[in-house]
Amino acid sequence: MVSSRCELLVICVLSLFFVLAHSKTLKRDVKALNEIKASLGWRVVYSWVGDDPCGDGDLPPWSGVTCSTQGGYRVVTELEVYAVSIVGPFPIAVTNLLDLTRLDLHNNKLTGPIPPQIGRLKRLKVLNLRWNKLQDVIPPEIGELKRLTHLYLSFNSFKGEIPKELAALPELRYLYLQENRLIGRIPAELGTLQNLRHLDVGNNHLVGTIRELIRFDGSFPSLRNLYLNNNYLSGGIPAQLSNLTSLEIVYLSYNKLIGNIPFAISHIPKLTFLYLDHNQFTGRIPDAFYKHPFLKEMYIEGNMFKQGANPIGTHIVLEVSDSDFVV
């Protein structure tokens, strides 16, 4: 019985290799990748040998290109070309790779806007464009990528407002928009994202209040990490923030927040890091924070708390690596 199963497994594996070896790559994807190849710098081109990005005969697939077989053809499902100093505009031919599930061009020198045609990539799950020099507004067409789970647009020069259309991404778990030039209010509609675990909009030029952000009933039911630091948020911390019971990190440093710290916040069950520093908070910090079983860090410097308010732990500028969340 065991021998028969092993033989069946070997046959299945050999059959798969036969299919991959004898399938042709979809002409649409061959054309798109060769257009991308023609537009990229030598650092990528030298490793992209042959005309078929999925491999041809003795030639392997191009570096950073992953293919799979669908309906007798090979299609490109992943494109990862990062940290190779690509210079120039976003390669629009990428938007013709309609079977992409992962697009990773991070840590290059791409400039200009993300083209609206990005909305054509309906199967995309991971879009990673962080650490480039991309500009203009974040295209609302990203809201058409209904399978997207990870969106990394941080460390660019995007301007304008955060598009409300991002709230139309039902599978979105991780949203990184920090270190841009975004203005306006954070759309409260983002709170309707049932699967969102990580929201980082730090180091922008955003205004508004936390109360506005969580104004919808049941906002951010899965959110663990909330980074609002280094903006121009005003008003106080509403007691309703305690309704976000999954929160572990709340990073509010360097805003224009005022008022007392609500006792209710100490009831967030797994709150681990609370950064309140460099705002205009006043009053006393409730004793319950100092008895919280999970709270490791509470930084309070640069406020107007009454005497006796003390930090918890040694302050570390907390940065969660993007790589911790990429699947």
Buried (B, 14 or more C-beta within 10 A) or exposed (E): EEEEEEEEEEEEEEEEEEEBEEBEBBEBBBEBBBBBBEBBBEBBBEEBEBEBBBBBEEEEBBBBBBBBBEEEBBBBBBBBBBEBEBEEEBBBBBBBBBBBBBBBBBBBBBBBBBBEBBBBBEBBBBBBBBBBEBBBBBBBBBBBBEBBBBBBBBBBEBBEBBBEBBBBBEBBBBBBBBBBEBBEBBBBBBBBBEBBBBBBBBBBEBBBBBBBBBEEEEBBBEBBBBBBBBBEBBBBBBEBBBBBEBBBBBBBBBBEBBBBBBBBBBBBEBBBBBBBBBBBBBEEBBEEBEEBEEBEBBBBEEBEBEEEBEBBEEBEEBEBEBEEBBE
